[in-house]
């Protein structure tokens, strides 16, 4: 099964090494699903509501550009792509150059 990578970009690690970043979309709360599978949900915990596009957006650095599942994400789920882009930018020094 392959993932839906909706946006890719690059940033400079240590100011010198190009590193990839991507944003993927799931039609469910990935973090909630993982916690439920592992029996780690808190009492009354609910999944994050999906955004207007019917999905949540997640940032990936470690497995960026890898379209295979299972995967890991490096952020919470965001209802808007722009929110995930901001979250990604906050995790790096320097600017992420998004490829459209």
N, CA and C atoms as a LAMMPS dump frame, in Angstrom:
ITEM: TIMESTEP
0
ITEM: NUMBER OF ATOMS
300
ITEM: BOX BOUNDS ff ff ff
-5.0000000000000000e+02 5.0000000000000000e+02
-5.0000000000000000e+02 5.0000000000000000e+02
-5.0000000000000000e+02 5.0000000000000000e+02
ITEM: ATOMS id mol type element x y z
1 1 1 N 0.844 -1.179 0
2 1 2 C 0 0 0
3 1 3 C 0.885 1.236 0
4 2 1 N 0.524 2.266 -0.742
5 2 2 C 1.345 3.465 -0.787
6 2 3 C 0.618 4.631 -0.129
7 3 1 N 1.406 5.548 0.351
8 3 2 C 0.909 6.734 1.031
9 3 3 C 0.576 7.838 0.045
10 4 1 N -0.234 8.759 0.51
11 4 2 C -0.523 9.948 -0.279
12 4 3 C 0.403 11.063 0.196
13 5 1 N 1.499 11.268 -0.541
14 5 2 C 2.416 12.373 -0.244
15 5 3 C 1.862 13.595 -0.969
16 6 1 N 1.504 14.622 -0.208
17 6 2 C 0.85 15.776 -0.817
18 6 3 C 1.798 16.94 -1.076
19 7 1 N 2.942 16.947 -0.383
20 7 2 C 3.889 18.046 -0.558
21 7 3 C 5.271 17.577 -0.144
22 8 1 N 6.293 17.974 -0.889
23 8 2 C 7.669 17.651 -0.536
24 8 3 C 8.484 18.937 -0.494
25 9 1 N 9.578 18.856 0.224
26 9 2 C 10.458 20.012 0.316
27 9 3 C 11.839 19.587 0.759
28 10 1 N 12.737 20.56 0.839
29 10 2 C 14.09 20.323 1.329
30 10 3 C 14.465 21.431 2.301
31 11 1 N 15.384 21.098 3.179
32 11 2 C 15.932 22.067 4.125
33 11 3 C 17.387 21.695 4.347
34 12 1 N 18.163 22.624 4.867
35 12 2 C 19.585 22.378 5.072
36 12 3 C 19.872 21.982 6.508
37 13 1 N 20.326 20.753 6.682
38 13 2 C 20.755 20.283 7.997
39 13 3 C 22.141 20.848 8.275
40 14 1 N 22.313 21.429 9.449
41 14 2 C 23.595 22.018 9.853
42 14 3 C 24.074 23.058 8.838
43 15 1 N 23.127 23.636 8.108
44 15 2 C 23.456 24.68 7.141
45 15 3 C 24.185 24.202 5.911
46 16 1 N 24.339 22.866 5.751
47 16 2 C 25.165 22.385 4.642
48 16 3 C 24.623 21.167 3.905
49 17 1 N 23.791 20.354 4.543
50 17 2 C 23.377 19.087 3.943
51 17 3 C 21.886 19.141 3.618
52 18 1 N 21.551 18.969 2.333
53 18 2 C 20.139 18.935 1.927
54 18 3 C 19.45 17.721 2.536
55 19 1 N 18.314 17.967 3.186
56 19 2 C 17.523 16.891 3.768
57 19 3 C 16.083 17.036 3.283
58 20 1 N 15.399 15.911 3.036
59 20 2 C 14.016 15.982 2.566
60 20 3 C 13.02 16.103 3.721
61 21 1 N 11.874 16.619 3.4
62 21 2 C 10.718 16.649 4.292
63 21 3 C 9.499 16.444 3.409
64 22 1 N 8.488 15.796 3.94
65 22 2 C 7.243 15.718 3.186
66 22 3 C 6.056 15.844 4.127
67 23 1 N 4.922 16.035 3.524
68 23 2 C 3.66 16.061 4.252
69 23 3 C 2.765 15.024 3.6
70 24 1 N 2.234 14.143 4.453
71 24 2 C 1.342 13.094 3.968
72 24 3 C -0.058 13.335 4.515
73 25 1 N -1.036 12.736 3.882
74 25 2 C -2.428 12.887 4.304
75 25 3 C -3.029 11.517 4.577
76 26 1 N -3.748 11.425 5.689
77 26 2 C -4.517 10.239 6.022
78 26 3 C -5.959 10.645 6.229
79 27 1 N -6.876 9.771 5.878
80 27 2 C -8.302 10.04 6.06
81 27 3 C -8.773 9.574 7.441
82 28 1 N -7.859 9.541 8.375
83 28 2 C -8.137 9.181 9.77
84 28 3 C -7.021 9.766 10.628
85 29 1 N -7.213 9.731 11.947
86 29 2 C -6.209 10.228 12.889
87 29 3 C -5.184 9.12 13.126
88 30 1 N -4.034 9.238 12.498
89 30 2 C -2.989 8.216 12.56
90 30 3 C -2.535 7.979 13.996
91 31 1 N -2.309 9.04 14.756
92 31 2 C -1.827 8.92 16.137
93 31 3 C -2.858 8.22 17.018
94 32 1 N -4.121 8.58 16.858
95 32 2 C -5.195 7.95 17.619
96 32 3 C -5.278 6.462 17.283
97 33 1 N -5.199 6.151 16.001
98 33 2 C -5.274 4.748 15.569
99 33 3 C -4.137 3.919 16.145
100 34 1 N -2.941 4.486 16.17
101 34 2 C -1.789 3.777 16.719
102 34 3 C -1.972 3.547 18.223
103 35 1 N -2.407 4.583 18.938
104 35 2 C -2.64 4.45 20.383
105 35 3 C -3.746 3.43 20.671
106 36 1 N -4.798 3.434 19.86
107 36 2 C -5.892 2.473 20.048
108 36 3 C -5.39 1.043 19.838
109 37 1 N -4.598 0.853 18.8
110 37 2 C -4.057 -0.471 18.491
111 37 3 C -3.183 -0.985 19.634
112 38 1 N -2.431 -0.074 20.268
113 38 2 C -1.534 -0.448 21.357
114 38 3 C -2.203 -0.408 22.73
115 39 1 N -3.503 -0.083 22.776
116 39 2 C -4.223 -0.023 24.038
117 39 3 C -3.796 1.123 24.927
118 40 1 N -3.392 2.239 24.326
119 40 2 C -2.85 3.365 25.08
120 40 3 C -3.75 4.597 25.106
121 41 1 N -4.988 4.454 24.715
122 41 2 C -5.892 5.607 24.73
123 41 3 C -6.293 5.954 26.161
124 42 1 N -6.386 7.249 26.432
125 42 2 C -6.908 7.716 27.706
126 42 3 C -8.421 7.558 27.701
127 43 1 N -9.01 7.496 28.892
128 43 2 C -10.47 7.438 28.998
129 43 3 C -11.08 8.627 28.267
130 44 1 N -12.088 8.363 27.48
131 44 2 C -12.827 9.385 26.722
132 44 3 C -11.999 10.083 25.646
133 45 1 N -10.794 9.592 25.332
134 45 2 C -9.989 10.203 24.27
135 45 3 C -10.684 10 22.931
136 46 1 N -10.706 11.029 22.128
137 46 2 C -11.351 11 20.82
138 46 3 C -10.328 11.337 19.736
139 47 1 N -10.531 10.848 18.526
140 47 2 C -9.619 11.218 17.432
141 47 3 C -9.762 12.698 17.088
142 48 1 N -8.707 13.251 16.544
143 48 2 C -8.749 14.632 16.062
144 48 3 C -9.712 14.685 14.881
145 49 1 N -10.621 15.655 14.886
146 49 2 C -11.543 15.769 13.747
147 49 3 C -10.785 16.029 12.442
148 50 1 N -11.274 15.429 11.378
149 50 2 C -10.668 15.638 10.06
150 50 3 C -10.911 17.065 9.606
151 51 1 N -10.031 17.549 8.75
152 51 2 C -10.16 18.899 8.228
153 51 3 C -11.157 18.973 7.086
154 52 1 N -11.289 20.146 6.491
155 52 2 C -12.262 20.343 5.416
156 52 3 C -11.998 19.489 4.171
157 53 1 N -10.764 19.014 4.008
158 53 2 C -10.431 18.144 2.878
159 53 3 C -10.719 16.674 3.186
160 54 1 N -11.239 16.387 4.393
161 54 2 C -11.549 15.018 4.771
162 54 3 C -10.344 14.223 5.216
163 55 1 N -9.283 14.912 5.649
164 55 2 C -8.08 14.221 6.081
165 55 3 C -7.341 15.032 7.134
166 56 1 N -6.28 14.445 7.654
167 56 2 C -5.324 15.131 8.514
168 56 3 C -3.962 15.053 7.841
169 57 1 N -3.187 16.112 8
170 57 2 C -1.868 16.213 7.375
171 57 3 C -0.779 16.018 8.418
172 58 1 N 0.225 15.227 8.059
173 58 2 C 1.318 14.892 8.961
174 58 3 C 2.662 15.191 8.304
175 59 1 N 3.604 15.685 9.107
176 59 2 C 4.959 15.984 8.643
177 59 3 C 5.831 14.748 8.853
178 60 1 N 6.705 14.496 7.883
179 60 2 C 7.694 13.418 8.031
180 60 3 C 9.072 13.935 7.636
181 61 1 N 10.035 13.682 8.485
182 61 2 C 11.433 13.954 8.173
183 61 3 C 12.173 12.632 7.981
184 62 1 N 12.042 11.73 8.949
185 62 2 C 12.817 10.483 8.926
186 62 3 C 12.482 9.592 7.736
187 63 1 N 11.234 9.519 7.375
188 63 2 C 10.843 8.663 6.25
189 63 3 C 10.323 9.471 5.063
190 64 1 N 10.751 10.694 4.99
191 64 2 C 10.312 11.558 3.896
192 64 3 C 10.618 10.917 2.55
193 65 1 N 9.677 11.042 1.647
194 65 2 C 9.742 10.567 0.259
195 65 3 C 9.516 9.062 0.126
196 66 1 N 9.391 8.33 1.212
197 66 2 C 9.131 6.891 1.159
198 66 3 C 7.618 6.675 1.095
199 67 1 N 7.103 6.169 -0.03
200 67 2 C 5.659 6.032 -0.186
201 67 3 C 5.071 4.749 0.41
202 68 1 N 5.891 3.935 1.06
203 68 2 C 5.386 2.653 1.546
204 68 3 C 4.875 2.746 2.985
205 69 1 N 3.997 1.799 3.299
206 69 2 C 3.503 1.669 4.665
207 69 3 C 3.966 0.328 5.203
208 70 1 N 4.098 0.193 6.526
209 70 2 C 3.773 1.175 7.541
210 70 3 C 4.79 2.313 7.544
211 71 1 N 4.401 3.401 8.162
212 71 2 C 5.275 4.563 8.243
213 71 3 C 5.254 5.113 9.649
214 72 1 N 6.019 6.12 9.866
215 72 2 C 6.033 6.896 11.103
216 72 3 C 5.856 8.354 10.7
217 73 1 N 5.266 9.11 11.598
218 73 2 C 5.106 10.54 11.349
219 73 3 C 5.899 11.306 12.392
220 74 1 N 6.23 12.549 12.08
221 74 2 C 7.025 13.382 12.977
222 74 3 C 6.258 14.597 13.47
223 75 1 N 4.943 14.498 13.456
224 75 2 C 4.111 15.596 13.951
225 75 3 C 2.744 15.062 14.338
226 76 1 N 1.999 15.917 14.973
227 76 2 C 0.581 15.642 15.19
228 76 3 C -0.125 15.765 13.842
229 77 1 N -1.392 15.409 13.802
230 77 2 C -2.182 15.583 12.586
231 77 3 C -2.8 16.971 12.566
232 78 1 N -2.764 17.606 11.421
233 78 2 C -3.295 18.96 11.257
234 78 3 C -4.434 18.956 10.246
235 79 1 N -5.5 19.705 10.533
236 79 2 C -6.654 19.706 9.635
237 79 3 C -6.421 20.461 8.318
238 80 1 N -5.391 21.289 8.272
239 80 2 C -5.103 22.069 7.064
240 80 3 C -3.644 21.837 6.651
241 81 1 N -3.41 21.761 5.37
242 81 2 C -2.051 21.612 4.857
243 81 3 C -1.162 22.743 5.341
244 82 1 N -1.685 23.958 5.342
245 82 2 C -0.882 25.111 5.772
246 82 3 C -0.436 24.979 7.227
247 83 1 N -1.262 24.367 8.077
248 83 2 C -0.885 24.153 9.478
249 83 3 C 0.286 23.177 9.578
250 84 1 N 0.262 22.13 8.786
251 84 2 C 1.357 21.16 8.776
252 84 3 C 2.642 21.806 8.254
253 85 1 N 2.521 22.678 7.268
254 85 2 C 3.698 23.37 6.744
255 85 3 C 4.335 24.244 7.825
256 86 1 N 3.524 24.933 8.592
257 86 2 C 4.027 25.763 9.694
258 86 3 C 4.711 24.886 10.737
259 87 1 N 4.095 23.767 11.088
260 87 2 C 4.681 22.855 12.075
261 87 3 C 6.031 22.326 11.6
262 88 1 N 6.139 21.982 10.332
263 88 2 C 7.407 21.503 9.781
264 88 3 C 8.473 22.587 9.89
265 89 1 N 8.112 23.793 9.523
266 89 2 C 9.067 24.901 9.564
267 89 3 C 9.573 25.158 10.971
268 90 1 N 8.71 24.978 11.957
269 90 2 C 9.092 25.209 13.351
270 90 3 C 10.081 24.168 13.863
271 91 1 N 10.227 23.051 13.172
272 91 2 C 11.114 21.974 13.622
273 91 3 C 12.529 22.076 13.058
274 92 1 N 12.77 22.986 12.142
275 92 2 C 14.097 23.078 11.529
276 92 3 C 14.665 24.482 11.681
277 93 1 N 15.982 24.552 11.596
278 93 2 C 16.662 25.845 11.545
279 93 3 C 16.811 26.189 10.08
280 94 1 N 16.488 27.389 9.701
281 94 2 C 16.536 27.771 8.296
282 94 3 C 15.178 27.584 7.655
283 95 1 N 15.155 27.74 6.375
284 95 2 C 13.883 27.724 5.64
285 95 3 C 13.689 26.411 4.891
286 96 1 N 12.461 25.923 4.94
287 96 2 C 12.101 24.781 4.099
288 96 3 C 11.711 25.327 2.733
289 97 1 N 12.257 24.746 1.69
290 97 2 C 11.905 25.108 0.314
291 97 3 C 10.934 24.057 -0.189
292 98 1 N 9.662 24.448 -0.262
293 98 2 C 8.613 23.518 -0.682
294 98 3 C 8.591 23.426 -2.202
295 99 1 N 8.451 22.221 -2.696
296 99 2 C 8.374 21.983 -4.131
297 99 3 C 6.907 21.81 -4.49
298 100 1 N 6.413 22.631 -5.341
299 100 2 C 4.987 22.576 -5.696
300 100 3 C 4.802 21.883 -7.019
